[in-house]
Amino acid sequence: MSHLAISTKKWARKSGTAIHAALSFTIFFFLDLTDAILCFVYELLDEVLEGNSQSCYCNASPRTTVENEVSETLFNRRNVFREFARKLKLSRRMVNSKKTHDEMTNRWSDCGCQTCSSWTKKEDGNLHVVVKDSTPQEDSVREPLEDVIFIHGFMGSSYLWTETVFEHFKEDRYRLFAVDLLGFGESPKPRDSLYTLKDHVEAIERSVVKPYQLGSFHLVAHSMGCLVALALAAKHSTIVKSVTLVAPPYFSSSLEGSVLTRIAGKRLWPPLAFGTAVMSWYEHVGRCVCFIVCKHHKIWEWLIKLCTGKREIPWKILDITRHTHHSAWHSMHNVICGASKFADGHLETLVNSGVKIHLMQGDRDEMVPLHCSGDMKKNYPAVEVEIVVGADHESVIGGRREEFAERLKSIWNSCSK
């Protein structure tokens, strides 16, 4: 009887796996076709509404760019209908088309409301930065003892820090900087940027390090922001005191295509993984999603207020809509996928410089594989790894706010540099 029960369970498990595989193949096959068709449709719409079509990566090859920070995953995403799309657009040569539009204006498929376009009025092009100086008022004439730069992750903003841990730094001598990365939140979203690792690092330098004349500082980063933090810290390794990495997508010496498969593999479950796969593999389907969600965010916000009866919109929902498809698409590929090949070099520089590196990750993280932390510790024993029991990709910060803030203080206080 027990043997029969075991056989039944195995059969059920295999059947479930087979059904999931069949559904995945069918759905992603349909998405391949849809993306190829939308490629042609968007070209026509762009020409009608903007006077010129916007370059996409369906017809491009890595040889069309000379920047080594541009990820190959932008060009080499598999699509069984890609050749079909190329034939439809053979006479158009999108990638080499001459741009005639204003790169500072929003596209027709992006939101042009006052909030989303306010960055175009800034002449300096600096990032949006929230500064909190918790130095006691009576000692305000003295310089803060510690400067700390906080960097959020993919499709996030400075809200990740200001709405969670900032309130727990009250009477301590810290000056905290929470940035909106280039292309996210209230920061600029230029259409001519490729949102490479270099672009993000230089934007932080231009907006925080140089204007505030930081002589030394700590870094705290989450998810995609960890790759930006490592690059920034390696560039300023002589003045960085510590780097705290929360759920870093670290893939040692990995091919870029391999990183895309690991972070955003084509799977239906869990739903968050399916959404990540769609937005990472399908350029034009993703643009449709951004058109529906981001361009019409005012409607969604009104509906949420109507349904909840609350006047304030949760900051996590605001974060989802505060970007353009162009900024999110390129940051995903050029930072999360493309920057993986630079991570080891940055870590080696920091370890050799004696910079304290502390890593935190929840043991229930479904976005970044838990082995990323183990791999970093294995390759760089000097890195301190802390696995938080019961925490996932987001609750590792938001679910333990006061504890997280206290942990940061202890890390900073332990730095002798």
Contacts in CASP RR format, 6 or more apart in sequence:
PFRMAT RR
TARGET T0000
AUTHOR 0000-0000-0000
METHOD contacts of the structure
MODEL  1
MSHLAISTKKWARKSGTAIHAALSFTIFFFLDLTDAILCFVYELLDEVLE
GNSQSCYCNASPRTTVENEVSETLFNRRNVFREFARKLKLSRRMVNSKKT
HDEMTNRWSDCGCQTCSSWTKKEDGNLHVVVKDSTPQEDSVREPLEDVIF
IHGFMGSSYLWTETVFEHFKEDRYRLFAVDLLGFGESPKPRDSLYTLKDH
VEAIERSVVKPYQLGSFHLVAHSMGCLVALALAAKHSTIVKSVTLVAPPY
FSSSLEGSVLTRIAGKRLWPPLAFGTAVMSWYEHVGRCVCFIVCKHHKIW
EWLIKLCTGKREIPWKILDITRHTHHSAWHSMHNVICGASKFADGHLETL
VNSGVKIHLMQGDRDEMVPLHCSGDMKKNYPAVEVEIVVGADHESVIGGR
REEFAERLKSIWNSCSK
20 268 0 8 1.000
20 269 0 8 1.000
23 268 0 8 1.000
24 266 0 8 1.000
24 267 0 8 1.000
24 268 0 8 1.000
27 268 0 8 1.000
28 266 0 8 1.000
28 277 0 8 1.000
29 80 0 8 1.000
31 278 0 8 1.000
31 281 0 8 1.000
31 282 0 8 1.000
31 285 0 8 1.000
32 79 0 8 1.000
32 80 0 8 1.000
32 81 0 8 1.000
32 282 0 8 1.000
33 81 0 8 1.000
34 282 0 8 1.000
34 284 0 8 1.000
34 285 0 8 1.000
35 79 0 8 1.000
35 81 0 8 1.000
35 282 0 8 1.000
35 283 0 8 1.000
35 284 0 8 1.000
35 285 0 8 1.000
36 58 0 8 1.000
36 79 0 8 1.000
36 81 0 8 1.000
36 82 0 8 1.000
36 84 0 8 1.000
36 85 0 8 1.000
37 85 0 8 1.000
38 284 0 8 1.000
38 285 0 8 1.000
38 287 0 8 1.000
38 288 0 8 1.000
39 56 0 8 1.000
39 58 0 8 1.000
39 85 0 8 1.000
39 88 0 8 1.000
39 89 0 8 1.000
39 283 0 8 1.000
39 284 0 8 1.000
40 85 0 8 1.000
40 88 0 8 1.000
40 89 0 8 1.000
41 284 0 8 1.000
42 53 0 8 1.000
42 54 0 8 1.000
42 56 0 8 1.000
42 284 0 8 1.000
42 287 0 8 1.000
43 53 0 8 1.000
43 56 0 8 1.000
43 89 0 8 1.000
43 92 0 8 1.000
43 94 0 8 1.000
44 53 0 8 1.000
45 108 0 8 1.000
46 52 0 8 1.000
46 53 0 8 1.000
46 54 0 8 1.000
46 108 0 8 1.000
47 53 0 8 1.000
49 108 0 8 1.000
50 101 0 8 1.000
50 107 0 8 1.000
50 108 0 8 1.000
51 100 0 8 1.000
51 101 0 8 1.000
52 97 0 8 1.000
52 98 0 8 1.000
52 99 0 8 1.000
52 100 0 8 1.000
52 101 0 8 1.000
53 92 0 8 1.000
53 94 0 8 1.000
53 97 0 8 1.000
54 94 0 8 1.000
54 107 0 8 1.000
55 94 0 8 1.000
55 95 0 8 1.000
55 97 0 8 1.000
56 94 0 8 1.000
56 95 0 8 1.000
56 283 0 8 1.000
56 284 0 8 1.000
57 74 0 8 1.000
57 75 0 8 1.000
57 77 0 8 1.000
57 95 0 8 1.000
57 283 0 8 1.000
58 82 0 8 1.000
58 85 0 8 1.000
58 86 0 8 1.000
58 89 0 8 1.000
58 94 0 8 1.000
58 283 0 8 1.000
59 85 0 8 1.000
59 86 0 8 1.000
59 89 0 8 1.000
59 93 0 8 1.000
59 94 0 8 1.000
59 95 0 8 1.000
60 74 0 8 1.000
60 75 0 8 1.000
60 95 0 8 1.000
61 75 0 8 1.000
62 70 0 8 1.000
62 72 0 8 1.000
62 75 0 8 1.000
62 76 0 8 1.000
64 95 0 8 1.000
64 96 0 8 1.000
67 194 0 8 1.000
67 196 0 8 1.000
69 194 0 8 1.000
69 196 0 8 1.000
69 197 0 8 1.000
69 198 0 8 1.000
69 334 0 8 1.000
69 338 0 8 1.000
69 339 0 8 1.000
70 194 0 8 1.000
70 196 0 8 1.000
70 334 0 8 1.000
70 338 0 8 1.000
71 256 0 8 1.000
71 333 0 8 1.000
71 334 0 8 1.000
71 337 0 8 1.000
71 338 0 8 1.000
72 256 0 8 1.000
72 257 0 8 1.000
72 338 0 8 1.000
73 256 0 8 1.000
73 257 0 8 1.000
73 259 0 8 1.000
73 260 0 8 1.000
73 333 0 8 1.000
73 337 0 8 1.000
73 338 0 8 1.000
74 330 0 8 1.000
74 333 0 8 1.000
74 334 0 8 1.000
76 257 0 8 1.000
77 260 0 8 1.000
77 281 0 8 1.000
77 283 0 8 1.000
79 85 0 8 1.000
99 192 0 8 1.000
101 191 0 8 1.000
103 190 0 8 1.000
103 191 0 8 1.000
103 192 0 8 1.000
104 120 0 8 1.000
104 190 0 8 1.000
104 191 0 8 1.000
105 120 0 8 1.000
105 191 0 8 1.000
106 112 0 8 1.000
106 116 0 8 1.000
106 117 0 8 1.000
106 120 0 8 1.000
106 189 0 8 1.000
106 324 0 8 1.000
107 191 0 8 1.000
107 324 0 8 1.000
107 326 0 8 1.000
109 287 0 8 1.000
109 290 0 8 1.000
109 291 0 8 1.000
109 295 0 8 1.000
109 325 0 8 1.000
110 116 0 8 1.000
110 189 0 8 1.000
110 290 0 8 1.000
110 294 0 8 1.000
110 295 0 8 1.000
110 324 0 8 1.000
110 325 0 8 1.000
110 326 0 8 1.000
111 117 0 8 1.000
111 294 0 8 1.000
111 295 0 8 1.000
111 296 0 8 1.000
111 297 0 8 1.000
111 298 0 8 1.000
111 321 0 8 1.000
112 295 0 8 1.000
113 298 0 8 1.000
115 186 0 8 1.000
116 297 0 8 1.000
116 322 0 8 1.000
118 186 0 8 1.000
119 125 0 8 1.000
119 128 0 8 1.000
119 186 0 8 1.000
119 187 0 8 1.000
119 188 0 8 1.000
119 189 0 8 1.000
120 188 0 8 1.000
122 188 0 8 1.000
124 206 0 8 1.000
125 188 0 8 1.000
125 206 0 8 1.000
126 188 0 8 1.000
126 203 0 8 1.000
126 206 0 8 1.000
126 207 0 8 1.000
126 211 0 8 1.000
127 179 0 8 1.000
127 180 0 8 1.000
127 181 0 8 1.000
127 182 0 8 1.000
127 187 0 8 1.000
127 188 0 8 1.000
127 203 0 8 1.000
127 204 0 8 1.000
127 206 0 8 1.000
127 207 0 8 1.000
127 208 0 8 1.000
128 158 0 8 1.000
128 179 0 8 1.000
128 180 0 8 1.000
128 185 0 8 1.000
128 186 0 8 1.000
128 187 0 8 1.000
129 158 0 8 1.000
129 177 0 8 1.000
129 178 0 8 1.000
129 179 0 8 1.000
129 180 0 8 1.000
129 207 0 8 1.000
129 208 0 8 1.000
130 158 0 8 1.000
130 161 0 8 1.000
130 162 0 8 1.000
130 166 0 8 1.000
130 177 0 8 1.000
130 178 0 8 1.000
130 179 0 8 1.000
131 175 0 8 1.000
131 176 0 8 1.000
131 177 0 8 1.000
132 162 0 8 1.000
132 166 0 8 1.000
132 169 0 8 1.000
132 175 0 8 1.000
132 176 0 8 1.000
132 178 0 8 1.000
133 144 0 8 1.000
133 174 0 8 1.000
133 175 0 8 1.000
133 176 0 8 1.000
134 169 0 8 1.000
134 170 0 8 1.000
134 171 0 8 1.000
134 172 0 8 1.000
134 173 0 8 1.000
134 174 0 8 1.000
134 175 0 8 1.000
134 176 0 8 1.000
135 142 0 8 1.000
135 144 0 8 1.000
135 173 0 8 1.000
135 174 0 8 1.000
135 175 0 8 1.000
136 171 0 8 1.000
136 173 0 8 1.000
139 173 0 8 1.000
144 173 0 8 1.000
144 174 0 8 1.000
144 175 0 8 1.000
145 173 0 8 1.000
145 174 0 8 1.000
146 173 0 8 1.000
146 174 0 8 1.000
146 175 0 8 1.000
146 217 0 8 1.000
146 218 0 8 1.000
146 241 0 8 1.000
146 412 0 8 1.000
147 174 0 8 1.000
147 175 0 8 1.000
147 177 0 8 1.000
147 212 0 8 1.000
147 214 0 8 1.000
147 215 0 8 1.000
147 216 0 8 1.000
147 217 0 8 1.000
147 218 0 8 1.000
148 174 0 8 1.000
148 175 0 8 1.000
148 176 0 8 1.000
148 177 0 8 1.000
148 217 0 8 1.000
148 218 0 8 1.000
148 219 0 8 1.000
148 220 0 8 1.000
148 408 0 8 1.000
148 412 0 8 1.000
149 177 0 8 1.000
149 179 0 8 1.000
149 204 0 8 1.000
149 208 0 8 1.000
149 209 0 8 1.000
149 217 0 8 1.000
149 218 0 8 1.000
149 219 0 8 1.000
149 220 0 8 1.000
149 229 0 8 1.000
149 232 0 8 1.000
150 158 0 8 1.000
150 160 0 8 1.000
150 161 0 8 1.000
150 176 0 8 1.000
150 177 0 8 1.000
150 178 0 8 1.000
150 179 0 8 1.000
150 220 0 8 1.000
150 221 0 8 1.000
151 179 0 8 1.000
151 181 0 8 1.000
151 204 0 8 1.000
151 219 0 8 1.000
151 220 0 8 1.000
151 221 0 8 1.000
151 222 0 8 1.000
151 225 0 8 1.000
151 226 0 8 1.000
151 228 0 8 1.000
151 229 0 8 1.000
152 158 0 8 1.000
152 159 0 8 1.000
152 160 0 8 1.000
152 161 0 8 1.000
152 178 0 8 1.000
152 179 0 8 1.000
152 180 0 8 1.000
152 181 0 8 1.000
152 184 0 8 1.000
152 221 0 8 1.000
152 222 0 8 1.000
152 223 0 8 1.000
152 225 0 8 1.000
153 160 0 8 1.000
153 181 0 8 1.000
153 221 0 8 1.000
153 222 0 8 1.000
153 223 0 8 1.000
153 224 0 8 1.000
153 225 0 8 1.000
154 223 0 8 1.000
154 224 0 8 1.000
154 225 0 8 1.000
154 328 0 8 1.000
154 331 0 8 1.000
154 332 0 8 1.000
154 336 0 8 1.000
155 184 0 8 1.000
155 319 0 8 1.000
155 320 0 8 1.000
155 323 0 8 1.000
155 328 0 8 1.000
156 181 0 8 1.000
156 184 0 8 1.000
156 185 0 8 1.000
156 319 0 8 1.000
156 322 0 8 1.000
156 323 0 8 1.000
157 180 0 8 1.000
157 184 0 8 1.000
157 185 0 8 1.000
157 186 0 8 1.000
157 315 0 8 1.000
157 318 0 8 1.000
157 319 0 8 1.000
157 322 0 8 1.000
158 178 0 8 1.000
158 179 0 8 1.000
158 180 0 8 1.000
158 185 0 8 1.000
159 315 0 8 1.000
159 316 0 8 1.000
159 318 0 8 1.000
159 319 0 8 1.000
160 178 0 8 1.000
160 222 0 8 1.000
160 319 0 8 1.000
160 397 0 8 1.000
161 176 0 8 1.000
161 178 0 8 1.000
161 220 0 8 1.000
162 178 0 8 1.000
163 315 0 8 1.000
164 397 0 8 1.000
164 398 0 8 1.000
164 401 0 8 1.000
164 404 0 8 1.000
165 397 0 8 1.000
165 398 0 8 1.000
165 401 0 8 1.000
165 404 0 8 1.000
165 405 0 8 1.000
165 408 0 8 1.000
166 176 0 8 1.000
166 178 0 8 1.000
167 401 0 8 1.000
168 401 0 8 1.000
168 402 0 8 1.000
168 405 0 8 1.000
168 406 0 8 1.000
169 176 0 8 1.000
169 405 0 8 1.000
169 409 0 8 1.000
172 409 0 8 1.000
174 412 0 8 1.000
177 208 0 8 1.000
177 212 0 8 1.000
179 187 0 8 1.000
179 204 0 8 1.000
179 207 0 8 1.000
179 208 0 8 1.000
180 186 0 8 1.000
180 187 0 8 1.000
181 187 0 8 1.000
181 200 0 8 1.000
181 203 0 8 1.000
181 204 0 8 1.000
181 225 0 8 1.000
181 228 0 8 1.000
181 331 0 8 1.000
182 188 0 8 1.000
182 189 0 8 1.000
182 190 0 8 1.000
182 193 0 8 1.000
182 195 0 8 1.000
182 199 0 8 1.000
182 200 0 8 1.000
182 203 0 8 1.000
182 327 0 8 1.000
183 189 0 8 1.000
183 190 0 8 1.000
183 193 0 8 1.000
183 195 0 8 1.000
183 323 0 8 1.000
183 324 0 8 1.000
183 327 0 8 1.000
183 328 0 8 1.000
183 331 0 8 1.000
184 319 0 8 1.000
184 322 0 8 1.000
184 323 0 8 1.000
184 327 0 8 1.000
184 328 0 8 1.000
184 331 0 8 1.000
185 319 0 8 1.000
185 322 0 8 1.000
185 323 0 8 1.000
186 322 0 8 1.000
187 203 0 8 1.000
189 323 0 8 1.000
189 324 0 8 1.000
189 326 0 8 1.000
189 327 0 8 1.000
191 324 0 8 1.000
191 326 0 8 1.000
193 199 0 8 1.000
193 327 0 8 1.000
193 330 0 8 1.000
194 330 0 8 1.000
194 334 0 8 1.000
195 326 0 8 1.000
195 327 0 8 1.000
195 330 0 8 1.000
195 331 0 8 1.000
195 334 0 8 1.000
195 335 0 8 1.000
196 330 0 8 1.000
196 334 0 8 1.000
196 335 0 8 1.000
197 227 0 8 1.000
197 228 0 8 1.000
197 231 0 8 1.000
197 334 0 8 1.000
197 335 0 8 1.000
197 338 0 8 1.000
197 339 0 8 1.000
197 342 0 8 1.000
198 231 0 8 1.000
200 228 0 8 1.000
200 231 0 8 1.000
200 331 0 8 1.000
200 335 0 8 1.000
201 228 0 8 1.000
201 231 0 8 1.000
201 232 0 8 1.000
201 235 0 8 1.000
204 228 0 8 1.000
204 232 0 8 1.000
205 232 0 8 1.000
205 235 0 8 1.000
208 214 0 8 1.000
209 217 0 8 1.000
209 236 0 8 1.000
214 239 0 8 1.000
215 239 0 8 1.000
216 239 0 8 1.000
216 240 0 8 1.000
216 241 0 8 1.000
216 417 0 8 1.000
217 236 0 8 1.000
217 239 0 8 1.000
217 240 0 8 1.000
217 241 0 8 1.000
218 240 0 8 1.000
218 241 0 8 1.000
218 242 0 8 1.000
218 243 0 8 1.000
218 244 0 8 1.000
218 411 0 8 1.000
218 412 0 8 1.000
218 415 0 8 1.000
219 229 0 8 1.000
219 232 0 8 1.000
219 233 0 8 1.000
219 240 0 8 1.000
219 242 0 8 1.000
219 243 0 8 1.000
219 244 0 8 1.000
220 229 0 8 1.000
220 244 0 8 1.000
220 246 0 8 1.000
220 408 0 8 1.000
221 228 0 8 1.000
221 229 0 8 1.000
221 243 0 8 1.000
221 244 0 8 1.000
221 245 0 8 1.000
221 246 0 8 1.000
221 248 0 8 1.000
222 246 0 8 1.000
222 247 0 8 1.000
222 397 0 8 1.000
223 246 0 8 1.000
223 247 0 8 1.000
223 248 0 8 1.000
223 249 0 8 1.000
223 367 0 8 1.000
223 368 0 8 1.000
223 393 0 8 1.000
224 249 0 8 1.000
224 331 0 8 1.000
224 335 0 8 1.000
224 336 0 8 1.000
225 335 0 8 1.000
226 245 0 8 1.000
226 246 0 8 1.000
226 247 0 8 1.000
226 248 0 8 1.000
226 249 0 8 1.000
226 250 0 8 1.000
227 248 0 8 1.000
227 249 0 8 1.000
227 335 0 8 1.000
227 336 0 8 1.000
227 339 0 8 1.000
227 340 0 8 1.000
227 342 0 8 1.000
227 343 0 8 1.000
228 335 0 8 1.000
228 339 0 8 1.000
229 243 0 8 1.000
229 245 0 8 1.000
230 243 0 8 1.000
230 245 0 8 1.000
230 248 0 8 1.000
230 342 0 8 1.000
230 343 0 8 1.000
230 346 0 8 1.000
230 347 0 8 1.000
230 350 0 8 1.000
231 339 0 8 1.000
231 342 0 8 1.000
231 346 0 8 1.000
232 240 0 8 1.000
233 240 0 8 1.000
233 243 0 8 1.000
233 346 0 8 1.000
233 350 0 8 1.000
233 355 0 8 1.000
234 345 0 8 1.000
234 346 0 8 1.000
234 347 0 8 1.000
234 349 0 8 1.000
234 350 0 8 1.000
237 349 0 8 1.000
237 350 0 8 1.000
237 353 0 8 1.000
237 355 0 8 1.000
238 353 0 8 1.000
240 350 0 8 1.000
240 353 0 8 1.000
240 355 0 8 1.000
241 355 0 8 1.000
241 356 0 8 1.000
241 412 0 8 1.000
241 415 0 8 1.000
241 417 0 8 1.000
242 355 0 8 1.000
242 356 0 8 1.000
242 357 0 8 1.000
242 358 0 8 1.000
242 411 0 8 1.000
242 412 0 8 1.000
242 415 0 8 1.000
243 350 0 8 1.000
243 355 0 8 1.000
243 356 0 8 1.000
243 357 0 8 1.000
243 358 0 8 1.000
244 358 0 8 1.000
244 359 0 8 1.000
244 360 0 8 1.000
244 408 0 8 1.000
244 411 0 8 1.000
245 357 0 8 1.000
245 358 0 8 1.000
245 359 0 8 1.000
245 360 0 8 1.000
246 359 0 8 1.000
246 360 0 8 1.000
246 361 0 8 1.000
246 396 0 8 1.000
246 397 0 8 1.000
247 360 0 8 1.000
247 361 0 8 1.000
247 362 0 8 1.000
247 365 0 8 1.000
247 367 0 8 1.000
247 368 0 8 1.000
247 393 0 8 1.000
247 396 0 8 1.000
248 359 0 8 1.000
248 361 0 8 1.000
248 368 0 8 1.000
248 372 0 8 1.000
248 373 0 8 1.000
248 376 0 8 1.000
249 259 0 8 1.000
249 263 0 8 1.000
249 336 0 8 1.000
249 340 0 8 1.000
249 368 0 8 1.000
249 372 0 8 1.000
250 340 0 8 1.000
250 343 0 8 1.000
250 372 0 8 1.000
250 373 0 8 1.000
250 375 0 8 1.000
250 376 0 8 1.000
251 258 0 8 1.000
251 259 0 8 1.000
251 262 0 8 1.000
251 340 0 8 1.000
251 343 0 8 1.000
251 372 0 8 1.000
251 375 0 8 1.000
252 343 0 8 1.000
252 344 0 8 1.000
252 375 0 8 1.000
252 376 0 8 1.000
252 379 0 8 1.000
253 341 0 8 1.000
253 344 0 8 1.000
254 262 0 8 1.000
254 340 0 8 1.000
254 341 0 8 1.000
256 337 0 8 1.000
256 338 0 8 1.000
256 340 0 8 1.000
256 341 0 8 1.000
257 337 0 8 1.000
259 336 0 8 1.000
259 337 0 8 1.000
259 338 0 8 1.000
259 340 0 8 1.000
260 280 0 8 1.000
260 281 0 8 1.000
260 333 0 8 1.000
260 337 0 8 1.000
262 369 0 8 1.000
263 276 0 8 1.000
263 280 0 8 1.000
263 336 0 8 1.000
263 337 0 8 1.000
263 367 0 8 1.000
263 368 0 8 1.000
264 273 0 8 1.000
264 276 0 8 1.000
264 277 0 8 1.000
264 279 0 8 1.000
264 280 0 8 1.000
264 281 0 8 1.000
264 332 0 8 1.000
265 273 0 8 1.000
265 276 0 8 1.000
265 277 0 8 1.000
265 280 0 8 1.000
266 277 0 8 1.000
266 281 0 8 1.000
267 273 0 8 1.000
267 274 0 8 1.000
267 277 0 8 1.000
268 274 0 8 1.000
270 366 0 8 1.000
272 366 0 8 1.000
272 367 0 8 1.000
273 366 0 8 1.000
273 367 0 8 1.000
276 367 0 8 1.000
278 285 0 8 1.000
278 286 0 8 1.000
278 289 0 8 1.000
279 286 0 8 1.000
279 289 0 8 1.000
279 328 0 8 1.000
279 329 0 8 1.000
279 332 0 8 1.000
280 332 0 8 1.000
280 333 0 8 1.000
283 329 0 8 1.000
286 325 0 8 1.000
286 329 0 8 1.000
287 325 0 8 1.000
287 329 0 8 1.000
289 325 0 8 1.000
290 323 0 8 1.000
290 324 0 8 1.000
290 325 0 8 1.000
290 328 0 8 1.000
291 325 0 8 1.000
293 300 0 8 1.000
293 320 0 8 1.000
293 321 0 8 1.000
294 321 0 8 1.000
294 322 0 8 1.000
294 323 0 8 1.000
294 324 0 8 1.000
294 325 0 8 1.000
297 321 0 8 1.000
300 317 0 8 1.000
300 321 0 8 1.000
301 313 0 8 1.000
301 317 0 8 1.000
304 313 0 8 1.000
304 317 0 8 1.000
305 311 0 8 1.000
305 313 0 8 1.000
344 379 0 8 1.000
347 357 0 8 1.000
347 376 0 8 1.000
347 379 0 8 1.000
347 380 0 8 1.000
347 383 0 8 1.000
348 380 0 8 1.000
350 357 0 8 1.000
351 357 0 8 1.000
351 380 0 8 1.000
351 382 0 8 1.000
351 383 0 8 1.000
354 382 0 8 1.000
354 417 0 8 1.000
355 417 0 8 1.000
356 384 0 8 1.000
356 411 0 8 1.000
356 414 0 8 1.000
356 415 0 8 1.000
356 417 0 8 1.000
357 380 0 8 1.000
357 382 0 8 1.000
357 383 0 8 1.000
357 384 0 8 1.000
358 383 0 8 1.000
358 384 0 8 1.000
358 386 0 8 1.000
358 411 0 8 1.000
359 373 0 8 1.000
359 376 0 8 1.000
359 377 0 8 1.000
359 383 0 8 1.000
359 384 0 8 1.000
359 385 0 8 1.000
359 386 0 8 1.000
360 386 0 8 1.000
360 387 0 8 1.000
360 388 0 8 1.000
360 396 0 8 1.000
360 407 0 8 1.000
361 368 0 8 1.000
361 370 0 8 1.000
361 372 0 8 1.000
361 373 0 8 1.000
361 385 0 8 1.000
361 386 0 8 1.000
361 387 0 8 1.000
361 388 0 8 1.000
361 396 0 8 1.000
362 370 0 8 1.000
362 387 0 8 1.000
362 388 0 8 1.000
362 389 0 8 1.000
362 390 0 8 1.000
362 391 0 8 1.000
362 392 0 8 1.000
362 393 0 8 1.000
362 395 0 8 1.000
362 396 0 8 1.000
363 370 0 8 1.000
363 387 0 8 1.000
363 388 0 8 1.000
363 389 0 8 1.000
363 390 0 8 1.000
363 391 0 8 1.000
364 390 0 8 1.000
364 391 0 8 1.000
364 392 0 8 1.000
365 391 0 8 1.000
365 392 0 8 1.000
365 393 0 8 1.000
365 396 0 8 1.000
366 392 0 8 1.000
366 393 0 8 1.000
367 393 0 8 1.000
368 393 0 8 1.000
370 387 0 8 1.000
373 385 0 8 1.000
373 387 0 8 1.000
374 385 0 8 1.000
376 383 0 8 1.000
376 385 0 8 1.000
377 383 0 8 1.000
377 385 0 8 1.000
386 407 0 8 1.000
388 396 0 8 1.000
388 400 0 8 1.000
391 399 0 8 1.000
391 400 0 8 1.000
396 404 0 8 1.000
397 404 0 8 1.000
398 404 0 8 1.000
END
